[in-house]
Amino acid sequence: MITVICGPMFSGKSSMLINYERRLNIAKKNYLTVNHTFDNRYVKDGIATHDKVISKGKNHLTCSNVSEIYSKIKTLKDIDTIIIDEAQFFNDIAQTVDSLAFEGYNIICAGLNSDYTMKPFKAMNELFAVADKIIHLQSTCVKCGCEAPFTKRLTKDTDIIVIGESDVYEPRCRKCMLKD
């Protein structure tokens, strides 16, 4: 089964992944956590939230190519779940997790639903197509308090990928996306 968790920054995607980890630990299941090398803000070998809640699972992989998961799971025993954070950064993620799901692995991915221009990430669109379940989270608009499905960039940088925190990004509703 493939579960995809999506939403803007500060919507609780990584927190939800850490909650899945806790449940797997209670059930004494073996799992692998995966994060992209781009995301090195809080921890290099685990999953972290913007609130600095850090989870360092015993089996973790930080990589830039999702195909490295195959090599890693061959070295581990009895892995049944693979948890992937920052899924939007991985090329070919949909093809890889689809193959892994058909091999019997439970896959849980989290990533941004769109970039700062409200355009979709190709990797996420492809994940939606193969997902068994999609969970779309909302944040809270920092301007008006409404539900916020989008991420506003506060800097003038025009690169699509700019790693940052609340000094660079904030959640916004549609109406407030146009406000500065």
SEVEX-786673 format. One record per residue (C-alpha): x, y, z; residue number from 0; residue in three letters. Coordinates in steps of 0.25 Angstrom, whole numbers, always signed. Layout:
+-------+-------+-------+-----+--------+
!     x !     y !     z ! num ! residu !
+-------+-------+-------+-----+--------+
!     X !     Y !     Z ! NUM !    Ala !
...
+-------+-------+-------+-----+--------+
This chain:
+-------+-------+-------+-----+--------+
!     x !     y !     z ! num ! residu !
+-------+-------+-------+-----+--------+
!    +0 !    +0 !    +0 !   0 !    Met !
!    +5 !   +14 !    -3 !   1 !    Ile !
!    +0 !   +25 !    +6 !   2 !    Thr !
!    +4 !   +40 !    +1 !   3 !    Val !
!    +3 !   +51 !   +11 !   4 !    Ile !
!    +3 !   +65 !    +5 !   5 !    Cys !
!    +1 !   +79 !    +9 !   6 !    Gly !
!    +9 !   +92 !   +10 !   7 !    Pro !
!   +20 !   +95 !   +19 !   8 !    Met !
!   +16 !   +95 !   +34 !   9 !    Phe !
!    +4 !   +86 !   +32 !  10 !    Ser !
!   +10 !   +74 !   +40 !  11 !    Gly !
!   +14 !   +65 !   +29 !  12 !    Lys !
!   +27 !   +61 !   +36 !  13 !    Ser !
!   +20 !   +60 !   +50 !  14 !    Ser !
!   +10 !   +50 !   +43 !  15 !    Met !
!   +22 !   +42 !   +39 !  16 !    Leu !
!   +28 !   +42 !   +53 !  17 !    Ile !
!   +14 !   +38 !   +58 !  18 !    Asn !
!   +14 !   +26 !   +48 !  19 !    Tyr !
!   +28 !   +22 !   +53 !  20 !    Glu !
!   +23 !   +22 !   +68 !  21 !    Arg !
!   +12 !   +13 !   +64 !  22 !    Arg !
!   +22 !    +4 !   +57 !  23 !    Leu !
!   +31 !    +4 !   +69 !  24 !    Asn !
!   +19 !    +0 !   +78 !  25 !    Ile !
!   +16 !   -12 !   +68 !  26 !    Ala !
!   +31 !   -16 !   +68 !  27 !    Lys !
!   +31 !   -14 !   +53 !  28 !    Lys !
!   +44 !   -12 !   +46 !  29 !    Asn !
!   +44 !    +0 !   +36 !  30 !    Tyr !
!   +53 !    +9 !   +28 !  31 !    Leu !
!   +52 !   +24 !   +29 !  32 !    Thr !
!   +57 !   +32 !   +17 !  33 !    Val !
!   +60 !   +46 !   +15 !  34 !    Asn !
!   +66 !   +54 !    +4 !  35 !    His !
!   +80 !   +60 !    +5 !  36 !    Thr !
!   +75 !   +74 !    +2 !  37 !    Phe !
!   +68 !   +74 !   +16 !  38 !    Asp !
!   +79 !   +76 !   +26 !  39 !    Asn !
!   +73 !   +87 !   +34 !  40 !    Arg !
!   +71 !   +80 !   +47 !  41 !    Tyr !
!   +77 !   +66 !   +46 !  42 !    Val !
!   +85 !   +58 !   +36 !  43 !    Lys !
!   +81 !   +44 !   +40 !  44 !    Asp !
!   +66 !   +44 !   +43 !  45 !    Gly !
!   +53 !   +52 !   +41 !  46 !    Ile !
!   +51 !   +65 !   +48 !  47 !    Ala !
!   +39 !   +75 !   +49 !  48 !    Thr !
!   +40 !   +90 !   +49 !  49 !    His !
!   +37 !   +89 !   +64 !  50 !    Asp !
!   +50 !   +81 !   +65 !  51 !    Lys !
!   +44 !   +68 !   +68 !  52 !    Val !
!   +54 !   +58 !   +63 !  53 !    Ile !
!   +53 !   +44 !   +61 !  54 !    Ser !
!   +65 !   +35 !   +58 !  55 !    Lys !
!   +60 !   +22 !   +54 !  56 !    Gly !
!   +70 !   +10 !   +55 !  57 !    Lys !
!   +69 !    +9 !   +40 !  58 !    Asn !
!   +71 !   +22 !   +33 !  59 !    His !
!   +76 !   +26 !   +19 !  60 !    Leu !
!   +79 !   +40 !   +15 !  61 !    Thr !
!   +80 !   +40 !    +0 !  62 !    Cys !
!   +78 !   +48 !   -13 !  63 !    Ser !
!   +74 !   +36 !   -22 !  64 !    Asn !
!   +62 !   +28 !   -17 !  65 !    Val !
!   +67 !   +16 !   -24 !  66 !    Ser !
!   +77 !   +15 !   -13 !  67 !    Glu !
!   +66 !    +9 !    -4 !  68 !    Ile !
!   +67 !    -4 !   -12 !  69 !    Tyr !
!   +82 !    -5 !    -7 !  70 !    Ser !
!   +79 !    -1 !    +7 !  71 !    Lys !
!   +67 !   -11 !    +9 !  72 !    Ile !
!   +76 !   -23 !    +4 !  73 !    Lys !
!   +85 !   -20 !   +16 !  74 !    Thr !
!   +73 !   -20 !   +26 !  75 !    Leu !
!   +64 !   -31 !   +31 !  76 !    Lys !
!   +49 !   -32 !   +32 !  77 !    Asp !
!   +47 !   -18 !   +27 !  78 !    Ile !
!   +32 !   -17 !   +24 !  79 !    Asp !
!   +30 !    -1 !   +24 !  80 !    Thr !
!   +38 !   +10 !   +17 !  81 !    Ile !
!   +35 !   +24 !   +21 !  82 !    Ile !
!   +40 !   +35 !   +12 !  83 !    Ile !
!   +40 !   +50 !   +16 !  84 !    Asp !
!   +42 !   +61 !    +6 !  85 !    Glu !
!   +37 !   +52 !    -6 !  86 !    Ala !
!   +36 !   +64 !   -15 !  87 !    Gln !
!   +51 !   +65 !   -17 !  88 !    Phe !
!   +53 !   +50 !   -22 !  89 !    Phe !
!   +52 !   +48 !   -37 !  90 !    Asn !
!   +46 !   +35 !   -41 !  91 !    Asp !
!   +40 !   +33 !   -27 !  92 !    Ile !
!   +27 !   +28 !   -32 !  93 !    Ala !
!   +33 !   +17 !   -41 !  94 !    Gln !
!   +41 !   +12 !   -29 !  95 !    Thr !
!   +31 !   +12 !   -18 !  96 !    Val !
!   +21 !    +6 !   -28 !  97 !    Asp !
!   +31 !    -6 !   -30 !  98 !    Ser !
!   +33 !    -7 !   -15 !  99 !    Leu !
!   +18 !    -7 !   -12 ! 100 !    Ala !
!   +16 !   -18 !   -22 ! 101 !    Phe !
!   +28 !   -26 !   -15 ! 102 !    Glu !
!   +19 !   -25 !    -2 ! 103 !    Gly !
!   +25 !   -13 !    +5 ! 104 !    Tyr !
!   +16 !    -3 !   +12 ! 105 !    Asn !
!   +20 !   +11 !    +7 ! 106 !    Ile !
!   +17 !   +25 !   +14 ! 107 !    Ile !
!   +22 !   +37 !    +7 ! 108 !    Cys !
!   +21 !   +52 !   +11 ! 109 !    Ala !
!   +24 !   +64 !    +2 ! 110 !    Gly !
!   +19 !   +78 !    -2 ! 111 !    Leu !
!    +7 !   +78 !   -11 ! 112 !    Asn !
!   +12 !   +90 !   -19 ! 113 !    Ser !
!   +24 !  +100 !   -19 ! 114 !    Asp !
!   +24 !  +114 !   -15 ! 115 !    Tyr !
!   +17 !  +118 !   -29 ! 116 !    Thr !
!    +6 !  +109 !   -26 ! 117 !    Met !
!   +11 !   +99 !   -37 ! 118 !    Lys !
!   +11 !   +84 !   -34 ! 119 !    Pro !
!   +24 !   +77 !   -32 ! 120 !    Phe !
!   +25 !   +66 !   -43 ! 121 !    Lys !
!   +29 !   +55 !   -33 ! 122 !    Ala !
!   +17 !   +58 !   -25 ! 123 !    Met !
!    +8 !   +57 !   -37 ! 124 !    Asn !
!   +13 !   +44 !   -41 ! 125 !    Glu !
!   +12 !   +39 !   -26 ! 126 !    Leu !
!    -3 !   +43 !   -26 ! 127 !    Phe !
!    -5 !   +34 !   -38 ! 128 !    Ala !
!    +0 !   +22 !   -31 ! 129 !    Val !
!    -5 !   +24 !   -17 ! 130 !    Ala !
!   -15 !   +16 !   -10 ! 131 !    Asp !
!   -18 !   +27 !    +0 ! 132 !    Lys !
!   -15 !   +42 !    -1 ! 133 !    Ile !
!   -16 !   +50 !   +12 ! 134 !    Ile !
!   -16 !   +65 !    +8 ! 135 !    His !
!   -12 !   +74 !   +21 ! 136 !    Leu !
!   -15 !   +88 !   +22 ! 137 !    Gln !
!    -7 !   +98 !   +31 ! 138 !    Ser !
!   -12 !  +112 !   +36 ! 139 !    Thr !
!   -11 !  +125 !   +29 ! 140 !    Cys !
!    -1 !  +134 !   +36 ! 141 !    Val !
!    -9 !  +146 !   +31 ! 142 !    Lys !
!   -23 !  +143 !   +33 ! 143 !    Cys !
!   -24 !  +130 !   +41 ! 144 !    Gly !
!   -32 !  +122 !   +30 ! 145 !    Cys !
!   -28 !  +108 !   +26 ! 146 !    Glu !
!   -15 !  +110 !   +17 ! 147 !    Ala !
!   -13 !  +100 !    +6 ! 148 !    Pro !
!    -1 !  +108 !    +0 ! 149 !    Phe !
!   +13 !  +112 !    +3 ! 150 !    Thr !
!   +18 !  +126 !    +1 ! 151 !    Lys !
!   +32 !  +130 !    -1 ! 152 !    Arg !
!   +37 !  +142 !    +7 ! 153 !    Leu !
!   +50 !  +144 !    -1 ! 154 !    Thr !
!   +52 !  +149 !   -15 ! 155 !    Lys !
!   +60 !  +136 !   -19 ! 156 !    Asp !
!   +54 !  +130 !   -31 ! 157 !    Thr !
!   +60 !  +116 !   -31 ! 158 !    Asp !
!   +49 !  +106 !   -29 ! 159 !    Ile !
!   +57 !   +99 !   -18 ! 160 !    Ile !
!   +61 !  +107 !    -7 ! 161 !    Val !
!   +63 !  +100 !    +7 ! 162 !    Ile !
!   +57 !  +109 !   +18 ! 163 !    Gly !
!   +49 !  +111 !   +30 ! 164 !    Glu !
!   +39 !  +121 !   +35 ! 165 !    Ser !
!   +49 !  +132 !   +31 ! 166 !    Asp !
!   +47 !  +128 !   +17 ! 167 !    Val !
!   +33 !  +122 !   +16 ! 168 !    Tyr !
!   +20 !  +123 !   +22 ! 169 !    Glu !
!    +6 !  +116 !   +20 ! 170 !    Pro !
!    -4 !  +124 !   +13 ! 171 !    Arg !
!   -19 !  +123 !    +8 ! 172 !    Cys !
!   -22 !  +126 !    -6 ! 173 !    Arg !
!   -26 !  +140 !    -3 ! 174 !    Lys !
!   -14 !  +144 !    +5 ! 175 !    Cys !
!    -4 !  +138 !    -5 ! 176 !    Met !
!    -5 !  +151 !   -13 ! 177 !    Leu !
!    -2 !  +159 !    +0 ! 178 !    Lys !
!   +12 !  +163 !    +5 ! 179 !    Asp !
+-------+-------+-------+-----+--------+
